[in-house]
């Protein structure tokens, strides 16, 4: 389903793909689903995501630096058996820009 590519178009092995569910029912302490590292071909081996809408992010680490990229649109899984197309996330390695983080964390339980 998902690739972690580099800016030059090659596949990025070892990039971690993070999925963040969106919608009203996504108010658990951590919405993040980590799909695991990409293989040598840049694809996540077991990308299964439950039915729903997701924002995707991929990050890759070299030494103490991290590079990341996020999906520009919400990914919709509307097929019971899972999506059949791949989503390509291209990770640039020109300048480190941090790690993936939940783009819309839920409010604290006490409302503060």
C-alpha positions in Angstrom: 0.0 0.0 0.0 2.6 2.6 1.0 6.1 3.4 -0.1 8.7 5.6 1.6 10.6 6.9 -1.4 13.4 9.5 -1.5 13.3 12.8 -3.4 15.4 11.2 -6.2 12.7 8.6 -6.9 14.5 5.6 -5.4 12.8 3.4 -2.8 13.7 4.1 0.8 14.3 0.9 2.9 13.7 1.3 6.6 11.3 4.3 6.5 8.5 4.0 9.0 5.0 4.7 7.9 2.6 6.2 10.4 -1.2 6.3 9.8 -3.4 8.7 11.8 -7.2 8.0 11.7 -9.3 11.0 11.2 -13.0 11.5 12.1 -15.2 12.1 15.2 -14.6 8.7 16.7 -10.8 9.1 16.9 -10.3 10.4 20.4 -8.1 7.8 22.0 -4.9 8.9 23.8 -2.9 8.0 20.7 -4.4 7.7 17.3 -1.2 6.6 15.6 -0.9 3.3 13.8 2.7 2.4 12.9 2.7 0.2 9.8 6.3 -0.8 10.3 9.5 -0.2 8.3 9.5 -0.4 4.5 11.3 -3.3 2.9 14.2 -2.9 0.4 11.6 -2.2 -2.4 10.2 0.7 -0.3 6.9 -1.0 0.4 5.4 -1.9 3.8 5.0 -5.6 4.0 1.7 -5.8 6.0 0.1 -2.4 5.5 -3.4 -3.4 6.6 -5.5 -0.5 7.9 -9.1 -0.8 9.2 -11.9 0.8 7.2 -11.7 4.5 7.5 -9.9 7.7 6.6 -6.2 8.4 7.4 -3.5 10.9 7.2 -0.2 9.2 6.4 3.3 10.2 7.3 6.7 8.5 6.6 9.9 9.2 8.4 13.4 8.0 8.0 16.4 8.2 10.3 20.1 8.5 9.6 22.3 9.0 12.7 20.5 11.6 14.9 18.6 13.3 12.0 15.1 12.5 10.8 13.4 13.3 7.5 9.6 13.1 7.0 6.8 13.6 4.6 3.1 13.5 4.9 0.2 12.6 2.6 -1.2 15.7 0.9 -4.7 14.3 0.9 -6.7 12.0 3.3 -6.3 8.4 2.3 -9.7 6.6 2.3 -9.9 2.8 2.8 -13.4 1.9 1.6 -12.8 -1.7 0.6 -13.4 -4.4 3.2 -10.4 -6.4 2.0 -8.1 -3.3 1.9 -7.0 -0.8 -0.7 -5.5 -2.4 -3.8 -3.4 0.6 -4.9 -0.2 2.0 -3.5 0.3 5.4 -2.1 3.7 6.9 -2.7 5.2 9.1 0.0 8.5 10.7 -1.3 11.0 11.5 1.4 13.5 14.1 0.6 17.0 13.8 2.0 18.1 17.3 1.3 17.5 18.7 4.8 16.4 17.0 8.0 12.9 18.1 9.0 11.9 16.0 12.0 9.8 13.0 12.8 6.1 12.2 12.2 3.7 13.4 14.8 -0.1 13.1 15.1 -1.4 16.1 13.1 -4.5 16.4 15.3 -4.0 15.0 18.8 -7.1 14.6 20.9 -7.8 17.1 23.7 -6.7 16.1 27.2 -9.3 14.2 29.3 -9.6 17.2 31.7 -10.3 19.6 28.8 -7.2 21.8 29.5 
